[in-house]
Amino acid sequence: MNDEEERDPAPPTSRTEVGSARSGSLRGLSRTTWKVTLLSLGGWALVNADSSLFNLNYPLIARDLGITDKQIGVIYALIYAVGAASTFLAGPIMDRVGRKPVFQACLFAAVLGSVLTAGAPGVLVLVVARGLTQAGASTEWMAGQVMVAEEAPAAVRGRLIGIAQVGYPLGFFLGSLLSWAIVPLLGWRWLFVFGILPVVVMIWARRAVNESHRFRASRAQEPGVHSGHLRQIFAADLRRSSILVSIWHVVYAFGFAGIASYLPTVYGAYGISLDHTYLSSAIATAVAGVGYLLSSAVGERIGRREASMLWLTLGAGAGLYMAFAGTTLVSLTVGYSLIYFFLAGHITAAVGYAAEVFPTRVRGTGANLVAGMEWIGFFCAALFGPYLFDAIGVPTTLLIWLTICPLVAVGCAAGMRRIRPGTVLEDIAR
């Protein structure tokens, strides 16, 4: 293959994107677009596989290292605080120096965190290790999604973001299978050893990814505006969007993070073993992939904000079922599958919307504001989860997390601007 074939295609213009919008087909997309999408999917899946290993096996880790349930909550909170901080820092860096450096560096942090987790002799090293892993996972999310959004033609932007977002349930699915296969034979430490190799392969595969063409074009046309400060997204033209999208994602994440982080505790309250929890998680996250892709497809028909609101509302209904009818392995698995399908699945449309609503000059900062608020929601759920269980019980806690929080998020989304499907990014910013 010659050098000419390896070069990026010319940046798409509004005219070429309109032509693509008419066809709406994934066929004929450039090699670069597919490369960025699939490598974003792969990286997001692998960092979440590592995260799921801790989420599913913290009872074993706690027992081995002498950690109490309340201390697990504090550890979770510290991990998610690091994730929020790293995300807020990564956004301005993405807008100053580019998307690619962050896209690649986050996987190095994930590898180092996995190595340290596998050999952690006590709580301190475990917290440092999981903090590094979370920093990598947090920055991986929006770095990949922004690159996909900026490479994708308008007509298929939502579907490509949806494909990349499937990495979240896919990662938890892989983590569930690995836990089921490895823990009974080798113990929890070997899980993190096995998780290192595919991430190293992904780092190697992503070495040839080029910088986003939209970032390069915007940098050339407006060299003085890429200062990468959070205050830019709270200027008069973006303030309303920034505030509402922040509340939307912090509230949603507080609810979803509760069940995702404390699944063994919820299932344990109904006498369900860890082995069966692995199985239920694998089923739910396998089903979730359909919900993620369907959310992105519906978003391209009716609008990503509207699809997000629909999925959140249906997810709130699923949460009501899980809170009051989820008492057996079967009913909990049905409820958790619906939660993943709708509540978690709304994120494909929501991330597409977040990538659209901010202009290119601050897209990295704006998108990472969304990610940062989600990690703050995770932080709050992790810190207060054990206390909620003790104070009001599992069913009422699930009602707050899985029904009330999604409905609040729907209200915030309703207050934001509508963006018609197929609109070119440059036209949205005008």
Secondary structure, DSSP 8 states (H G I E B T S, - for coil): --HHHHS------HHHHHHHHHH--STT--HHHHHHHHHHHHHHHHHHHHHHHHHHHHHHHHHHHT--HHHHHHHHHHHHHHHHHHHHHHHHHHHHH-HHHHHHHHHHHHHHHHHHHHT--SHHHHHHHHHHHHHHHHHHHHHHHHHHHHHS-GGGHHHHHHHHHTHHHHHHHHHHHHHHHHHHHH-SHHHHHHTHHHHHHHHHHGGG----HHHHHHHHH-TTS----GGGGGSTTTHHHHHHHHHHHHHHHHHHHHHHHSHHHHHHTTT--HHHHHHHHHHHHHHHHHHHHHHHHHHHHH-HHHHHHHHHHHHHHHHHHHHHH--SHHHHHHHHHHIIIIIITTHHHHHHHHHHHS-GGGHHHHHHHHHHHHHHHHHHHHHHHHHHHHHHHHHHHHHIIIIIHHHHHHHHHHTS----TT--HHHHT-
